Amino acid sequence: MTVNTEHTPAEKHNHTHGPGCGHEARVHGDHVDYLHDGHAHREDGGHYDECTTCVCGDCDDVCAACECDGCTCPTCNHETCQCEHCDDICNNCVCVDCTCPTCTHAA
């Protein structure tokens, strides 16, 4: 069985995103987004795709950078990590030993 996944390829860059590339990196659930010019790129199988944009009525930010109050977007996770040593939001949590039930982590 073949599964089709929707991909929105990002525009080409003359560099590879990564540490020191000049774009802000943000953990977004199970991957890292590179933010610039109002959008976010995420690596997907050797190429870069545009990442998700918040679908709340009052927001047009990318989910990795969304700071909506009362956000209802399914790919923006604003829950606060429940680990006693962490105070980050779940969408950006990178605790190695995380036990929070609402956090997902980048590889």
Rosetta constraint file for C-alpha pairs under 8 A:
AtomPair CA 7 CA 49 HARMONIC 6.31 0.50
AtomPair CA 7 CA 50 HARMONIC 7.84 0.50
AtomPair CA 8 CA 49 HARMONIC 5.25 0.50
AtomPair CA 8 CA 50 HARMONIC 5.55 0.50
AtomPair CA 9 CA 47 HARMONIC 7.74 0.50
AtomPair CA 9 CA 48 HARMONIC 6.05 0.50
AtomPair CA 9 CA 49 HARMONIC 4.21 0.50
AtomPair CA 9 CA 50 HARMONIC 6.00 0.50
AtomPair CA 10 CA 41 HARMONIC 6.49 0.50
AtomPair CA 10 CA 48 HARMONIC 5.62 0.50
AtomPair CA 10 CA 49 HARMONIC 4.76 0.50
AtomPair CA 10 CA 50 HARMONIC 5.17 0.50
AtomPair CA 15 CA 21 HARMONIC 7.29 0.50
AtomPair CA 16 CA 21 HARMONIC 7.11 0.50
AtomPair CA 17 CA 21 HARMONIC 5.64 0.50
AtomPair CA 17 CA 23 HARMONIC 7.53 0.50
AtomPair CA 17 CA 34 HARMONIC 6.89 0.50
AtomPair CA 18 CA 25 HARMONIC 7.81 0.50
AtomPair CA 18 CA 34 HARMONIC 7.98 0.50
AtomPair CA 19 CA 25 HARMONIC 7.93 0.50
AtomPair CA 23 CA 34 HARMONIC 5.73 0.50
AtomPair CA 23 CA 35 HARMONIC 5.77 0.50
AtomPair CA 23 CA 36 HARMONIC 6.06 0.50
AtomPair CA 24 CA 34 HARMONIC 5.56 0.50
AtomPair CA 24 CA 35 HARMONIC 5.27 0.50
AtomPair CA 24 CA 36 HARMONIC 7.22 0.50
AtomPair CA 25 CA 32 HARMONIC 6.42 0.50
AtomPair CA 25 CA 33 HARMONIC 5.63 0.50
AtomPair CA 25 CA 34 HARMONIC 4.58 0.50
AtomPair CA 25 CA 35 HARMONIC 6.34 0.50
AtomPair CA 26 CA 32 HARMONIC 5.54 0.50
AtomPair CA 26 CA 33 HARMONIC 5.25 0.50
AtomPair CA 26 CA 34 HARMONIC 6.45 0.50
AtomPair CA 26 CA 35 HARMONIC 7.45 0.50
AtomPair CA 26 CA 64 HARMONIC 6.30 0.50
AtomPair CA 26 CA 65 HARMONIC 7.69 0.50
AtomPair CA 26 CA 92 HARMONIC 6.96 0.50
AtomPair CA 27 CA 31 HARMONIC 6.04 0.50
AtomPair CA 27 CA 32 HARMONIC 4.47 0.50
AtomPair CA 27 CA 33 HARMONIC 6.29 0.50
AtomPair CA 27 CA 64 HARMONIC 6.99 0.50
AtomPair CA 27 CA 91 HARMONIC 6.90 0.50
AtomPair CA 27 CA 92 HARMONIC 4.87 0.50
AtomPair CA 27 CA 93 HARMONIC 7.38 0.50
AtomPair CA 27 CA 94 HARMONIC 7.72 0.50
AtomPair CA 27 CA 105 HARMONIC 7.65 0.50
AtomPair CA 27 CA 106 HARMONIC 6.26 0.50
AtomPair CA 28 CA 32 HARMONIC 5.62 0.50
AtomPair CA 28 CA 33 HARMONIC 6.45 0.50
AtomPair CA 28 CA 63 HARMONIC 7.61 0.50
AtomPair CA 28 CA 64 HARMONIC 5.21 0.50
AtomPair CA 28 CA 91 HARMONIC 5.33 0.50
AtomPair CA 28 CA 92 HARMONIC 5.75 0.50
AtomPair CA 28 CA 105 HARMONIC 7.70 0.50
AtomPair CA 28 CA 106 HARMONIC 7.06 0.50
AtomPair CA 29 CA 90 HARMONIC 7.63 0.50
AtomPair CA 29 CA 91 HARMONIC 4.97 0.50
AtomPair CA 29 CA 92 HARMONIC 6.66 0.50
AtomPair CA 29 CA 103 HARMONIC 7.38 0.50
AtomPair CA 29 CA 104 HARMONIC 4.88 0.50
AtomPair CA 29 CA 105 HARMONIC 5.14 0.50
AtomPair CA 29 CA 106 HARMONIC 5.95 0.50
AtomPair CA 30 CA 104 HARMONIC 5.78 0.50
AtomPair CA 30 CA 105 HARMONIC 4.55 0.50
AtomPair CA 30 CA 106 HARMONIC 3.85 0.50
AtomPair CA 30 CA 107 HARMONIC 6.39 0.50
AtomPair CA 31 CA 42 HARMONIC 7.15 0.50
AtomPair CA 31 CA 105 HARMONIC 7.14 0.50
AtomPair CA 31 CA 106 HARMONIC 4.33 0.50
AtomPair CA 31 CA 107 HARMONIC 6.48 0.50
AtomPair CA 32 CA 42 HARMONIC 6.18 0.50
AtomPair CA 32 CA 43 HARMONIC 7.77 0.50
AtomPair CA 32 CA 106 HARMONIC 6.34 0.50
AtomPair CA 33 CA 40 HARMONIC 5.58 0.50
AtomPair CA 33 CA 41 HARMONIC 5.30 0.50
AtomPair CA 33 CA 42 HARMONIC 4.76 0.50
AtomPair CA 33 CA 43 HARMONIC 7.81 0.50
AtomPair CA 33 CA 51 HARMONIC 7.25 0.50
AtomPair CA 33 CA 64 HARMONIC 6.91 0.50
AtomPair CA 34 CA 40 HARMONIC 5.32 0.50
AtomPair CA 34 CA 41 HARMONIC 5.12 0.50
AtomPair CA 34 CA 42 HARMONIC 6.50 0.50
AtomPair CA 35 CA 39 HARMONIC 5.83 0.50
AtomPair CA 35 CA 40 HARMONIC 4.48 0.50
AtomPair CA 35 CA 41 HARMONIC 6.62 0.50
AtomPair CA 36 CA 40 HARMONIC 6.42 0.50
AtomPair CA 38 CA 61 HARMONIC 7.25 0.50
AtomPair CA 38 CA 62 HARMONIC 7.37 0.50
AtomPair CA 39 CA 50 HARMONIC 7.17 0.50
AtomPair CA 39 CA 51 HARMONIC 7.60 0.50
AtomPair CA 39 CA 61 HARMONIC 7.73 0.50
AtomPair CA 39 CA 62 HARMONIC 6.00 0.50
AtomPair CA 40 CA 50 HARMONIC 5.74 0.50
AtomPair CA 40 CA 51 HARMONIC 5.42 0.50
AtomPair CA 40 CA 52 HARMONIC 7.76 0.50
AtomPair CA 40 CA 62 HARMONIC 6.47 0.50
AtomPair CA 40 CA 64 HARMONIC 7.65 0.50
AtomPair CA 41 CA 48 HARMONIC 5.88 0.50
AtomPair CA 41 CA 49 HARMONIC 5.54 0.50
AtomPair CA 41 CA 50 HARMONIC 4.74 0.50
AtomPair CA 41 CA 51 HARMONIC 5.65 0.50
AtomPair CA 42 CA 48 HARMONIC 5.33 0.50
AtomPair CA 42 CA 49 HARMONIC 5.49 0.50
AtomPair CA 42 CA 50 HARMONIC 6.37 0.50
AtomPair CA 42 CA 51 HARMONIC 6.03 0.50
AtomPair CA 43 CA 47 HARMONIC 5.63 0.50
AtomPair CA 43 CA 48 HARMONIC 4.44 0.50
AtomPair CA 43 CA 49 HARMONIC 6.42 0.50
AtomPair CA 44 CA 48 HARMONIC 5.70 0.50
AtomPair CA 44 CA 49 HARMONIC 6.57 0.50
AtomPair CA 51 CA 62 HARMONIC 7.27 0.50
AtomPair CA 51 CA 63 HARMONIC 7.80 0.50
AtomPair CA 52 CA 62 HARMONIC 5.96 0.50
AtomPair CA 52 CA 63 HARMONIC 5.84 0.50
AtomPair CA 52 CA 75 HARMONIC 7.33 0.50
AtomPair CA 53 CA 60 HARMONIC 6.40 0.50
AtomPair CA 53 CA 61 HARMONIC 5.81 0.50
AtomPair CA 53 CA 62 HARMONIC 4.07 0.50
AtomPair CA 53 CA 63 HARMONIC 5.18 0.50
AtomPair CA 54 CA 59 HARMONIC 6.26 0.50
AtomPair CA 54 CA 60 HARMONIC 5.79 0.50
AtomPair CA 54 CA 61 HARMONIC 5.75 0.50
AtomPair CA 54 CA 62 HARMONIC 5.66 0.50
AtomPair CA 54 CA 63 HARMONIC 5.09 0.50
AtomPair CA 54 CA 66 HARMONIC 6.86 0.50
AtomPair CA 54 CA 73 HARMONIC 5.86 0.50
AtomPair CA 54 CA 75 HARMONIC 7.36 0.50
AtomPair CA 54 CA 76 HARMONIC 6.80 0.50
AtomPair CA 55 CA 59 HARMONIC 6.88 0.50
AtomPair CA 55 CA 60 HARMONIC 7.06 0.50
AtomPair CA 55 CA 72 HARMONIC 7.95 0.50
AtomPair CA 55 CA 73 HARMONIC 5.48 0.50
AtomPair CA 56 CA 60 HARMONIC 7.63 0.50
AtomPair CA 56 CA 71 HARMONIC 6.46 0.50
AtomPair CA 56 CA 72 HARMONIC 6.20 0.50
AtomPair CA 56 CA 73 HARMONIC 5.72 0.50
AtomPair CA 59 CA 66 HARMONIC 7.83 0.50
AtomPair CA 59 CA 68 HARMONIC 6.90 0.50
AtomPair CA 61 CA 65 HARMONIC 6.57 0.50
AtomPair CA 61 CA 66 HARMONIC 5.46 0.50
AtomPair CA 62 CA 66 HARMONIC 5.93 0.50
AtomPair CA 63 CA 75 HARMONIC 6.49 0.50
AtomPair CA 63 CA 76 HARMONIC 5.12 0.50
AtomPair CA 64 CA 76 HARMONIC 7.08 0.50
AtomPair CA 64 CA 91 HARMONIC 7.46 0.50
AtomPair CA 64 CA 92 HARMONIC 7.88 0.50
AtomPair CA 66 CA 76 HARMONIC 6.97 0.50
AtomPair CA 67 CA 71 HARMONIC 7.96 0.50
AtomPair CA 71 CA 76 HARMONIC 7.40 0.50
AtomPair CA 71 CA 78 HARMONIC 7.53 0.50
AtomPair CA 72 CA 76 HARMONIC 7.69 0.50
AtomPair CA 73 CA 77 HARMONIC 7.90 0.50
AtomPair CA 76 CA 91 HARMONIC 6.89 0.50
AtomPair CA 77 CA 89 HARMONIC 7.33 0.50
AtomPair CA 77 CA 90 HARMONIC 6.08 0.50
AtomPair CA 77 CA 91 HARMONIC 4.97 0.50
AtomPair CA 78 CA 89 HARMONIC 5.49 0.50
AtomPair CA 78 CA 90 HARMONIC 6.26 0.50
AtomPair CA 78 CA 91 HARMONIC 6.45 0.50
AtomPair CA 79 CA 89 HARMONIC 5.56 0.50
AtomPair CA 79 CA 90 HARMONIC 5.47 0.50
AtomPair CA 79 CA 91 HARMONIC 7.66 0.50
AtomPair CA 79 CA 102 HARMONIC 7.16 0.50
AtomPair CA 80 CA 87 HARMONIC 6.47 0.50
AtomPair CA 80 CA 88 HARMONIC 5.97 0.50
AtomPair CA 80 CA 89 HARMONIC 4.26 0.50
AtomPair CA 80 CA 90 HARMONIC 5.47 0.50
AtomPair CA 81 CA 86 HARMONIC 6.26 0.50
AtomPair CA 81 CA 87 HARMONIC 6.01 0.50
AtomPair CA 81 CA 88 HARMONIC 5.88 0.50
AtomPair CA 81 CA 89 HARMONIC 5.59 0.50
AtomPair CA 81 CA 90 HARMONIC 5.08 0.50
AtomPair CA 81 CA 93 HARMONIC 6.91 0.50
AtomPair CA 81 CA 100 HARMONIC 5.96 0.50
AtomPair CA 81 CA 102 HARMONIC 7.41 0.50
AtomPair CA 81 CA 103 HARMONIC 6.63 0.50
AtomPair CA 82 CA 86 HARMONIC 7.21 0.50
AtomPair CA 82 CA 87 HARMONIC 7.73 0.50
AtomPair CA 82 CA 99 HARMONIC 7.66 0.50
AtomPair CA 82 CA 100 HARMONIC 5.17 0.50
AtomPair CA 82 CA 101 HARMONIC 7.96 0.50
AtomPair CA 83 CA 87 HARMONIC 7.77 0.50
AtomPair CA 83 CA 98 HARMONIC 6.42 0.50
AtomPair CA 83 CA 99 HARMONIC 6.37 0.50
AtomPair CA 83 CA 100 HARMONIC 5.91 0.50
AtomPair CA 86 CA 93 HARMONIC 7.91 0.50
AtomPair CA 86 CA 95 HARMONIC 7.35 0.50
AtomPair CA 88 CA 92 HARMONIC 6.51 0.50
AtomPair CA 88 CA 93 HARMONIC 5.62 0.50
AtomPair CA 89 CA 93 HARMONIC 6.02 0.50
AtomPair CA 90 CA 102 HARMONIC 6.49 0.50
AtomPair CA 90 CA 103 HARMONIC 4.55 0.50
AtomPair CA 90 CA 104 HARMONIC 6.87 0.50
AtomPair CA 91 CA 103 HARMONIC 6.52 0.50
AtomPair CA 91 CA 104 HARMONIC 6.80 0.50
AtomPair CA 91 CA 105 HARMONIC 7.75 0.50
AtomPair CA 92 CA 105 HARMONIC 7.73 0.50
AtomPair CA 93 CA 103 HARMONIC 6.80 0.50
AtomPair CA 93 CA 104 HARMONIC 7.60 0.50
AtomPair CA 93 CA 105 HARMONIC 6.70 0.50
AtomPair CA 94 CA 98 HARMONIC 7.87 0.50
AtomPair CA 94 CA 105 HARMONIC 6.18 0.50
AtomPair CA 94 CA 106 HARMONIC 7.29 0.50
AtomPair CA 98 CA 103 HARMONIC 7.86 0.50
